[in-house]
Amino acid sequence: MMEENNNTNPPEDKQPLQSGAEQSSGAEGQETPSASALEDTSASAPAGETQSASQSESAGVGYASQVSHSFSPGLNLGFIREKVLATKGEIRKFVIGQQDMVDLLLISIFSNGHVLLEGVPGVAKTLMAKVLSNTLSVDFSRIQFTPDLMPSDVIGTSVYNMKDATFNFQKGPVFSNIVLIDEINRAPAKTQAALFEVMEERQISYDSKVYKMEFPFIVLATQNPVEQEGTYNLPEAQLDRFLFKIKIDYPSLADEQEILKRYKNQIQSPSLESIDSVFTASDLKKVQELIEQVKIEDQILKYIAEISNATRNHVKLYLGGSPRASLSMLKASKALAAINGRDFVIPDDVQFVAPHVLNHRLIMTPEAEMEGGSIEDLIKEIVHEIEVPR
């Protein structure tokens, strides 16, 4: 087990969370995890915003230096770092590349949040969810959503017991710790509504009784953005219950070549039995308790609130971020800081998680959609317009 350290941010634990391209090329030693995200944002921003992006990045670095002297270190975050490295090692046995997806999934689990994975068929959405669930020594269940799926098929139903002439509640597959919902957008609205209570309150109300879910309870859902036939748009109320929507792109050329090399002599589907469990439920509870102690200053809280408020008053947005979105940015930023060995949040943490927290919560106006811009570009524009805490 890791040694106790009085210094919160030891040199050997201070390794940044990097993008997939950077990790595959072996880049190390960056100051903050979201530096690559900021570079991408700066490159895609208009000329007038490039200077703002560079000022934002330098402000984050200066803020980290200032706050590190303001807070007295006291958290031993080596335990989190050890578990993160072990989990990534197990995932790399089966998933090549897709480092952003891995990083965001770990943040979501540490933040006790649900995740929606969106990508075209064949980019390892389901495989990633199954591999990650196997690294957790907890119960796992999978639900394949179909157009004829009923709410009782998800949460359970009452079954008549002929011996004592009573009805007994038979729990459905949602009563588990990690629930993989494959192709979630194939079920109709009434089935989606069955998930509202359990995703937010982690309980099921049935026949005047309340059934609490055991810790942890996390939903990992997948959906295909390109198919239209036999699919349904998820209700906004349900989308808002997901911490992240992670959009998964095709692997890079180098990663795809590595995939082919690894499986060139294998025809059968890979067996996941070789995955070692890294987390128990008590380990995950300990990680979340450590993350709760990560410090965040009032000016960072104001920064998060200003980002959410800007989405509600933007001329190109019909629907902005909810207070739940602000809380999601807060939790995810603290988890990201802890993963990188810091017991305090910096603006770069917020800027890294904001696009993934907001991209499924915002709705563009019809006029903005006709202009051809994406919701991700609009989020970058909004974040750049907000003054960064210094």
Beta strands, then each sheet from edge to edge (+ up, - down):
strand 1: 114-119
strand 2: 140-144
strand 3: 156-161
strand 4: 166-171
strand 5: 178-182
strand 6: 203-206
strand 7: 209-212
strand 8: 218-223
strand 9: 242-248
strand 10: 317-319
strand 11: 363-364
sheet 1: 2+ 5+ 8+ 1+ 9+
sheet 2: 3+ 4-
sheet 3: 6+ 7-
sheet 4: 10+ 11-
end
